[in-house]
Amino acid sequence: MKILGRALELYYRFTAFVCCVILAVVTLVLIWEILSRFFFGQSLRFVAPLVGYSLFVITFLSAAWVLRRSGHISVDIVVDALRGRWQLGLRMVLDLVAAALTGFLAYLTAVYAFTAWQQGTTTPYPFQVPRGLLLSVMPIGLGFLALEFVIQFSRKAGRFRTETGTGASSEEPAI
């Protein structure tokens, strides 16, 4: 299990690095676009699709890494109203539901990307990118996101089994 944890951490670091490089390149290209418009009155045709593709790739490649670091925005009104094991139990259920949904979406997007790859479709922008290649980041990112939800569930399940005292299972939820 430690090997899997190390491999995942290596994957997360790699994708974080790739996303940072992409973001740096996009930032430089946008500065170049602004200067080009200001000084030469011309826009660069490839900037809008490049930025769009880049944000698309960054979103999917970084999702699991952000979840690992609890960086996603969440609305916890109901969860925060609970205490102890009730709160932990609800978080575990939410992790399982999220893992199932993202796993299912990973499957659907893999089928979609594979179909696009087989059909040989490309994007309609100034530079054509094979759609299957571009879409392949969706099942990869969603698959790792589903895996991270399972890992988080597993960690919470360990805490749930060992938690005693104030969070006893006979405790009524604090609403």
ChimeraX attribute file (.defattr): number of C-alpha atoms within 10 A of each C-alpha:
attribute: neighborCount
match mode: 1-to-1
recipient: residues
	/A:1	6
	/A:2	7
	/A:3	8
	/A:4	9
	/A:5	11
	/A:6	11
	/A:7	12
	/A:8	17
	/A:9	14
	/A:10	12
	/A:11	16
	/A:12	20
	/A:13	14
	/A:14	14
	/A:15	20
	/A:16	18
	/A:17	13
	/A:18	16
	/A:19	20
	/A:20	14
	/A:21	12
	/A:22	17
	/A:23	16
	/A:24	12
	/A:25	15
	/A:26	18
	/A:27	13
	/A:28	12
	/A:29	17
	/A:30	17
	/A:31	12
	/A:32	15
	/A:33	18
	/A:34	16
	/A:35	14
	/A:36	14
	/A:37	13
	/A:38	11
	/A:39	8
	/A:40	9
	/A:41	9
	/A:42	12
	/A:43	15
	/A:44	13
	/A:45	12
	/A:46	13
	/A:47	16
	/A:48	15
	/A:49	16
	/A:50	18
	/A:51	18
	/A:52	12
	/A:53	15
	/A:54	17
	/A:55	16
	/A:56	15
	/A:57	20
	/A:58	20
	/A:59	16
	/A:60	23
	/A:61	26
	/A:62	24
	/A:63	21
	/A:64	26
	/A:65	23
	/A:66	15
	/A:67	15
	/A:68	17
	/A:69	8
	/A:70	10
	/A:71	11
	/A:72	12
	/A:73	7
	/A:74	7
	/A:75	8
	/A:76	10
	/A:77	8
	/A:78	10
	/A:79	16
	/A:80	11
	/A:81	12
	/A:82	18
	/A:83	18
	/A:84	19
	/A:85	23
	/A:86	21
	/A:87	18
	/A:88	20
	/A:89	19
	/A:90	14
	/A:91	18
	/A:92	21
	/A:93	12
	/A:94	15
	/A:95	21
	/A:96	19
	/A:97	15
	/A:98	17
	/A:99	24
	/A:100	16
	/A:101	14
	/A:102	21
	/A:103	20
	/A:104	16
	/A:105	17
	/A:106	23
	/A:107	17
	/A:108	14
	/A:109	20
	/A:110	21
	/A:111	14
	/A:112	18
	/A:113	21
	/A:114	17
	/A:115	14
	/A:116	19
	/A:117	18
	/A:118	11
	/A:119	12
	/A:120	12
	/A:121	15
	/A:122	16
	/A:123	13
	/A:124	11
	/A:125	12
	/A:126	12
	/A:127	12
	/A:128	11
	/A:129	14
	/A:130	16
	/A:131	21
	/A:132	21
	/A:133	15
	/A:134	18
	/A:135	21
	/A:136	21
	/A:137	21
	/A:138	22
	/A:139	24
	/A:140	17
	/A:141	23
	/A:142	26
	/A:143	23
	/A:144	24
	/A:145	26
	/A:146	26
	/A:147	18
	/A:148	21
	/A:149	25
	/A:150	19
	/A:151	17
	/A:152	18
	/A:153	21
	/A:154	15
	/A:155	12
	/A:156	17
	/A:157	16
	/A:158	10
	/A:159	13
	/A:160	20
	/A:161	9
	/A:162	8
	/A:163	15
	/A:164	12
	/A:165	9
	/A:166	10
	/A:167	17
	/A:168	14
	/A:169	15
	/A:170	8
	/A:171	13
	/A:172	13
	/A:173	14
	/A:174	11
	/A:175	9
